[in-house]
Amino acid sequence: MIASFSFGCSRVDPLAGDTRRQMTKDADRKMYRYKLMYRVQQPEEGDALQRPITEQPPPCNDRVFQAISMSSETRYPFIINLDTGESQWSVNAVRDFDLPSQHPYNSLDIWLARVHPEDRDNVRAELDMVVNGTWHFHCMQYRVMNTAGKYALCDCTGYRLDGTDTEPNMYVGIVTNRSLADTTDSVTGLGDIHALVNAIGEMRRVARNAGLIAIKIDEIAQVNARFGFDAGDRVLAESAACLMDCSRGKGRLFRSTGPMFVALFDDFDPEETDAVADEIERFLGSPVLLGSFEYQPPLRVATLHLDAVDRQPVSILNELNALIKEAPQVPGTKLD
């Protein structure tokens, strides 16, 4: 009998606040990722020591789908055979996004048809790069129409697995519906501080540079006092919508605390991060109508670039808070 196994290795630093539970969860996830990436290899009879041959999976491998399902707590794992167009989705994805079945063909086109029109071109461009092999990693946040006909804010993360002579090219990943998560801010529909901490923690697992942008909307307390809390919420909600447009779906946007937002960008260099920050300063929203009063909120923008996310999320957020306090204010409408 030829045996095979998959494994995952992790490291815990108690002094940094890590726990054994975090280490176990990380090792378990890496084990399933290893299983997903390398699959089972079986040597050909009589040639065991010289020429291992990867077993040929069916067009959409149930074992691979199970691995990606177990490596994440999401409701929506998926796997797509890029050579044939066959795919496999979770039952929850079929129910929540009105997919035709668990095994639809041409599912990328089906999915794109459900993406919000304002986000669709950016999503299509990135997925095209995955399909043609230019990119092997895809991570975007955008809006998708659910079964009820409403748009839900979703995070989509996927990997391209290059095929061989016996295996197809595959695209596997997960979709997280932020509208269903307990970590969603009710005013803006974005992930809250808990989701932000989790996202930064996930970025520590991948050795790549990262760009972070903090945006603080000033004078929300004065707006609440003069026009009521509904007006303040409307300012924050419209600011969040504009931030989504400015980030072009490339980054993941969160409402951190109070009137502060944080955008995370994977594999961004400092120039790319600064370019998005400059666009935010120039185009953050149209004036919000508060009764008969047009109000343009003042704001502050600060950027932080990390060659690798190698610190605890709280440490990074503390640094962002310090930077945003020192950032110059982009003036808006005066309330007095």
C-alpha positions as CSV (number, residue, x, y, z in Angstrom):
1,M,0.0,0.0,0.0
2,I,1.2,3.5,-0.9
3,A,0.3,5.9,1.9
4,S,0.1,9.7,1.7
5,F,-0.6,12.4,4.2
6,S,-1.2,16.2,4.4
7,F,0.1,18.5,7.1
8,G,0.1,22.0,8.3
9,C,2.6,23.7,10.6
10,S,2.0,26.8,12.8
11,R,3.9,28.7,15.4
12,V,2.5,30.4,18.6
13,D,4.0,33.4,20.4
14,P,2.4,33.6,23.8
15,L,4.2,36.9,24.5
16,A,2.4,38.5,21.5
17,G,-1.0,37.3,22.8
18,D,-1.4,34.2,20.6
19,T,-3.2,31.2,22.0
20,R,-3.0,27.5,21.5
21,R,-6.5,27.6,19.9
22,Q,-5.2,30.1,17.3
23,M,-2.2,27.9,16.5
24,T,-4.4,24.8,16.2
25,K,-6.8,26.5,13.9
26,D,-4.0,27.9,11.8
27,A,-2.3,24.5,11.5
28,D,-5.6,22.9,10.6
29,R,-6.3,25.4,7.9
30,K,-2.8,25.0,6.4
31,M,-3.2,21.3,6.4
32,Y,-6.3,21.5,4.3
33,R,-4.6,24.1,2.1
34,Y,-1.8,21.6,1.5
35,K,-4.3,18.9,0.7
36,L,-5.9,21.3,-1.8
37,M,-2.7,22.4,-3.5
38,Y,-0.9,19.1,-3.8
39,R,-3.6,16.4,-3.8
40,V,-2.8,12.8,-3.4
41,Q,0.0,11.2,-5.4
42,Q,0.2,7.5,-6.2
43,P,3.3,5.9,-7.8
44,E,2.7,3.8,-10.8
45,E,3.1,0.1,-10.1
46,G,6.8,-1.1,-10.6
47,D,8.0,2.5,-10.8
48,A,7.4,3.7,-7.3
49,L,10.7,5.2,-6.6
50,Q,11.2,7.0,-9.9
51,R,8.1,8.5,-11.4
52,P,5.2,9.5,-9.1
53,I,2.0,10.2,-11.0
54,T,-0.7,12.4,-9.7
55,E,-4.1,10.7,-9.8
56,Q,-6.5,12.2,-12.2
57,P,-9.5,13.8,-10.4
58,P,-12.9,14.1,-11.9
59,P,-13.7,17.5,-13.5
60,C,-14.8,18.9,-10.2
61,N,-13.2,16.9,-7.4
62,D,-15.5,16.3,-4.4
63,R,-12.4,15.8,-2.2
64,V,-10.9,19.1,-3.1
65,F,-14.3,20.8,-2.6
66,Q,-14.5,19.2,0.8
67,A,-11.0,20.4,1.6
68,I,-11.8,24.1,0.8
69,S,-15.1,23.8,2.6
70,M,-13.4,22.6,5.8
71,S,-10.6,25.2,5.6
72,S,-12.9,28.1,6.1
73,E,-16.0,28.9,8.2
74,T,-17.7,30.6,5.2
75,R,-21.1,29.5,3.8
76,Y,-20.0,29.8,0.2
77,P,-17.0,27.7,-1.0
78,F,-16.7,27.1,-4.8
79,I,-14.5,25.2,-7.2
80,I,-14.4,25.9,-11.0
81,N,-12.8,23.8,-13.8
82,L,-11.4,26.5,-16.0
83,D,-10.9,24.0,-18.9
84,T,-14.5,22.8,-19.1
85,G,-16.5,25.5,-17.3
86,E,-18.0,23.0,-14.9
87,S,-18.2,24.2,-11.3
88,Q,-19.4,23.2,-7.8
89,W,-20.9,25.5,-5.3
90,S,-22.3,25.0,-1.8
91,V,-26.1,24.6,-1.2
92,N,-26.1,27.8,0.7
93,A,-24.7,29.7,-2.3
94,V,-27.5,28.2,-4.5
95,R,-30.1,29.3,-2.0
96,D,-28.8,32.7,-1.1
97,F,-27.7,33.9,-4.6
98,D,-30.3,32.1,-6.7
99,L,-27.7,30.0,-8.7
100,P,-29.3,27.5,-11.1
101,S,-27.7,24.5,-9.4
102,Q,-24.7,23.3,-7.4
103,H,-23.0,22.3,-10.6
104,P,-23.6,25.1,-13.1
105,Y,-21.6,25.5,-16.3
106,N,-20.2,29.0,-17.2
107,S,-20.6,29.9,-13.6
108,L,-18.2,32.9,-13.9
109,D,-20.7,34.6,-16.3
110,I,-23.6,33.6,-14.1
111,W,-21.8,35.1,-11.1
112,L,-20.8,38.3,-13.0
113,A,-24.5,38.9,-13.9
114,R,-25.3,39.1,-10.2
115,V,-22.5,41.6,-9.4
116,H,-23.5,45.2,-9.0
117,P,-23.2,47.1,-12.3
118,E,-20.8,49.6,-10.7
119,D,-18.4,46.9,-9.6
120,R,-18.8,44.5,-12.5
121,D,-16.1,45.8,-14.8
122,N,-13.4,45.7,-12.1
123,V,-14.5,42.2,-11.1
124,R,-14.5,40.9,-14.7
125,A,-11.0,42.4,-15.3
126,E,-9.5,40.6,-12.3
127,L,-11.3,37.3,-13.1
128,D,-10.1,37.4,-16.7
129,M,-6.5,37.7,-15.4
130,V,-7.1,34.6,-13.2
131,V,-8.6,32.7,-16.2
132,N,-5.7,33.5,-18.5
133,G,-3.1,32.6,-15.9
134,T,-1.7,36.2,-15.4
135,W,-2.8,36.1,-11.7
136,H,-3.0,33.2,-9.4
137,F,-4.6,34.9,-6.4
138,H,-7.8,37.0,-6.4
139,C,-9.2,38.9,-3.4
140,M,-11.9,41.6,-3.9
141,Q,-14.8,43.1,-2.0
142,Y,-17.9,44.0,-4.0
143,R,-21.7,43.8,-4.1
144,V,-23.7,40.8,-5.3
145,M,-27.4,40.5,-5.8
146,N,-29.0,37.9,-3.5
147,T,-32.2,35.9,-3.9
148,A,-34.3,38.7,-2.4
149,G,-33.1,41.0,-5.2
150,K,-30.9,43.1,-2.8
151,Y,-27.2,43.7,-3.1
152,A,-25.0,42.1,-0.4
153,L,-21.5,43.2,0.4
154,C,-19.2,40.2,-0.2
155,D,-15.6,39.3,0.1
156,C,-14.3,36.9,-2.6
157,T,-10.9,35.2,-2.2
158,G,-9.7,32.5,-4.7
159,Y,-6.6,30.7,-6.0
160,R,-5.8,29.4,-9.5
161,L,-4.3,25.9,-9.5
162,D,-2.4,25.3,-12.8
163,G,-3.2,21.9,-14.3
164,T,-0.9,19.2,-15.8
165,D,-1.2,16.7,-18.6
166,T,-3.6,14.8,-16.4
167,E,-5.2,17.5,-14.3
168,P,-7.3,20.5,-15.4
169,N,-6.7,24.2,-14.5
170,M,-8.9,25.0,-11.5
171,Y,-10.0,28.1,-9.6
172,V,-11.1,27.5,-6.0
173,G,-12.1,29.9,-3.3
174,I,-14.6,31.2,-0.9
175,V,-17.2,34.0,-0.8
176,T,-18.1,35.7,2.5
177,N,-21.4,37.5,2.7
178,R,-20.8,40.4,5.0
179,S,-24.6,41.1,5.2
180,L,-25.1,37.9,7.0
181,A,-22.1,38.2,9.4
182,D,-22.4,39.2,13.0
183,T,-19.4,41.4,12.4
184,T,-21.3,43.8,10.0
185,D,-21.8,47.5,10.8
186,S,-25.5,48.2,10.6
187,V,-25.1,51.8,9.4
188,T,-22.7,51.3,6.5
189,G,-23.0,47.5,5.8
190,L,-19.2,47.2,6.1
191,G,-17.3,44.9,8.3
192,D,-16.9,46.3,11.9
193,I,-13.9,46.4,14.1
194,H,-14.1,42.7,14.9
195,A,-14.1,41.9,11.2
196,L,-11.2,44.3,10.7
197,V,-9.1,42.6,13.4
198,N,-9.8,39.2,11.9
199,A,-8.8,40.4,8.4
200,I,-5.5,41.8,9.6
201,G,-4.9,38.5,11.4
202,E,-5.5,36.6,8.2
203,M,-3.0,38.9,6.4
204,R,-0.3,37.8,8.8
205,R,-0.6,34.3,7.4
206,V,0.6,35.3,3.9
207,A,4.1,36.8,3.4
208,R,3.3,39.8,1.1
209,N,3.3,43.5,1.5
210,A,0.2,45.4,2.4
211,G,-1.2,48.9,2.2
212,L,-3.6,50.3,4.8
213,I,-5.5,53.6,4.6
214,A,-7.3,55.1,7.5
215,I,-10.1,57.7,6.9
216,K,-11.7,59.7,9.6
217,I,-14.9,61.8,9.0
218,D,-14.6,64.8,11.3
219,E,-17.4,66.6,13.1
220,I,-19.9,63.8,13.2
221,A,-20.7,64.6,16.8
222,Q,-21.6,68.2,15.7
223,V,-23.8,66.8,12.9
224,N,-25.6,64.5,15.4
225,A,-26.1,67.4,17.8
226,R,-27.5,69.8,15.2
227,F,-29.4,67.5,12.8
228,G,-29.9,64.2,14.8
229,F,-28.3,60.8,14.7
230,D,-30.1,59.8,11.5
231,A,-28.3,62.6,9.7
232,G,-24.9,61.5,11.1
233,D,-25.6,57.9,10.0
234,R,-26.5,59.2,6.5
235,V,-23.2,61.1,6.3
236,L,-21.3,57.9,7.3
237,A,-23.3,55.7,4.9
238,E,-22.8,58.0,1.9
239,S,-19.1,58.4,2.8
240,A,-18.8,54.6,2.9
241,A,-20.4,54.3,-0.5
242,C,-17.9,56.8,-2.0
243,L,-15.0,55.0,-0.4
244,M,-16.1,51.8,-2.1
245,D,-16.0,53.6,-5.4
246,C,-12.5,55.1,-4.7
247,S,-11.0,51.8,-3.8
248,R,-12.3,50.3,-7.1
249,G,-13.0,47.0,-5.4
250,K,-9.3,46.4,-5.0
251,G,-9.3,46.7,-1.2
252,R,-11.4,45.6,1.7
253,L,-13.2,48.3,3.5
254,F,-14.2,48.3,7.2
255,R,-15.8,50.8,9.7
256,S,-13.2,50.7,12.5
257,T,-14.5,52.8,15.4
258,G,-16.9,55.7,15.4
259,P,-16.4,57.8,12.3
260,M,-13.2,56.1,11.2
261,F,-12.8,53.7,8.3
262,V,-9.9,51.4,7.3
263,A,-9.2,50.0,3.9
264,L,-6.9,47.0,3.5
265,F,-5.0,46.3,0.2
266,D,-3.2,43.0,-0.4
267,D,0.1,43.1,-2.3
268,F,0.0,46.9,-2.8
269,D,3.2,48.9,-3.0
270,P,3.5,52.4,-1.3
271,E,2.8,54.3,-4.6
272,E,-0.4,52.4,-5.2
273,T,-1.6,53.0,-1.7
274,D,-0.8,56.7,-1.9
275,A,-2.6,57.0,-5.2
276,V,-5.8,55.6,-3.7
277,A,-5.5,57.9,-0.7
278,D,-5.1,60.9,-2.9
279,E,-8.2,60.0,-4.8
280,I,-10.1,59.6,-1.6
281,E,-9.1,63.1,-0.5
282,R,-10.2,64.6,-3.8
283,F,-13.5,62.8,-4.4
284,L,-14.9,61.7,-1.1
285,G,-18.6,62.0,-1.9
286,S,-20.9,64.7,-2.9
287,P,-22.4,67.0,-0.4
288,V,-25.0,65.3,1.8
289,L,-28.4,67.0,1.9
290,L,-29.4,67.5,5.6
291,G,-32.9,69.0,5.3
292,S,-32.2,72.0,3.1
293,F,-28.6,72.2,4.1
294,E,-25.8,70.8,1.8
295,Y,-23.1,69.4,4.0
296,Q,-19.6,68.3,2.9
297,P,-17.9,66.5,5.8
298,P,-14.3,67.3,6.6
299,L,-12.0,64.4,6.7
300,R,-8.4,63.1,7.5
301,V,-6.6,60.4,5.5
302,A,-3.5,58.5,6.6
303,T,-1.6,55.6,5.0
304,L,0.6,52.9,6.3
305,H,2.6,50.5,4.2
306,L,4.0,47.2,5.6
307,D,6.5,44.9,3.8
308,A,4.9,42.1,5.8
309,V,2.1,42.0,8.3
310,D,4.2,40.6,11.2
311,R,2.5,42.3,14.2
312,Q,-0.6,41.9,16.2
313,P,-3.7,43.7,14.7
314,V,-4.1,45.9,17.7
315,S,-0.5,47.2,17.3
316,I,-1.2,48.1,13.7
317,L,-4.5,49.8,14.5
318,N,-2.8,51.8,17.2
319,E,-0.2,53.0,14.7
320,L,-3.0,54.0,12.3
321,N,-4.8,55.9,15.0
322,A,-1.6,57.8,15.8
323,L,-1.1,58.6,12.1
324,I,-4.7,59.8,11.6
325,K,-4.4,62.2,14.5
326,E,-1.4,63.9,12.9
327,A,-2.9,63.9,9.4
328,P,-4.0,67.4,8.0
329,Q,-7.7,67.9,7.7
330,V,-9.3,68.2,4.3
331,P,-11.8,71.0,5.0
332,G,-15.5,70.6,4.4
333,T,-18.6,72.6,5.1
334,K,-18.5,74.8,8.2
335,L,-21.3,74.1,10.6
336,D,-21.0,77.4,12.6
